Amino acid sequence: MKGSFTEEKMRFLDANVMVYAYYRPRRELTEREKLFKDEAKQIVKGISEGKISVVTSVVHISEMVNALKHGTSLTQLVVMVRGLFMLDNVEILDVSRDECFAATELASELDLDPNDALAVQVMRSKNIEEICSFDLDLDKVEGVVRFPAI
């Protein structure tokens, strides 16, 4: 695996990391899902402790909230989101209408969903090469290294 989470470098935080870390499914998880959940918890712990620095966008925060709102109490969800905004090692970026539109064009070009394309677009604009994500589609994007590599 290229790099490690102990290095001091900025990474993009995809919504699915927070979802895997906090979502409580009603069914038993597969072994792969258990692995993803364990890895997600380690990433979140590293972020919470200031050991991992990340950038994400308000769009990705919203995606996380929408995925978690049915299995997480409103209080927990609000505390989680506020916590992200308060961490010095987490940068949450605004996204303009034009940036969202450009991401849809990039989505077509890279064969990604628009939110993943937006993540790639933000990464390119901030010269970030690594993304914390479990989305395997990102592995095909040139110049993007996905963590964890599982």
Phi, psi and omega in degrees: 000133176286132176070178176204168182284354179274346179287148176271086174217153181280139177230157174273139178256114177278150182301327187294339176295313179294323179295311178299323182292322189250341183292136178246096183288157179274348179248167178286138180284149172289167178300319179298316179296323177297319177297314178301315181298316179298315179296318179299318179297322178294319178296312180299320177299315179298321177293312181300326180273001178079012181273340179238126177260133184223157171240140171214183181236164177298330178296316181288328173296316179297319177300317178298313180300315181296324180287327186267345190295339181272343182241006183229141179294153179303319180298312180299319181296316179296316179298318180298311182294314177302319179302318178298316181294334185270348182281133179292335182266010177240121176251121181249118187263143169288156178229127181275166175303316181296322178293321177296318179296315179299325179295327178293324177293317177296325178301316178296317181296319185262357183058052178237164172286157185303323180290323176293321177295323176297319177301315179297318179299314178297316180302314180296320182291334181256007182055045177256130181259338188247143179230135172274108185197154174253009182278106183295337178300333181290342179295337182272356182272119180299134178086002180245127176248123183264136174237143352285153183275064178236000000 
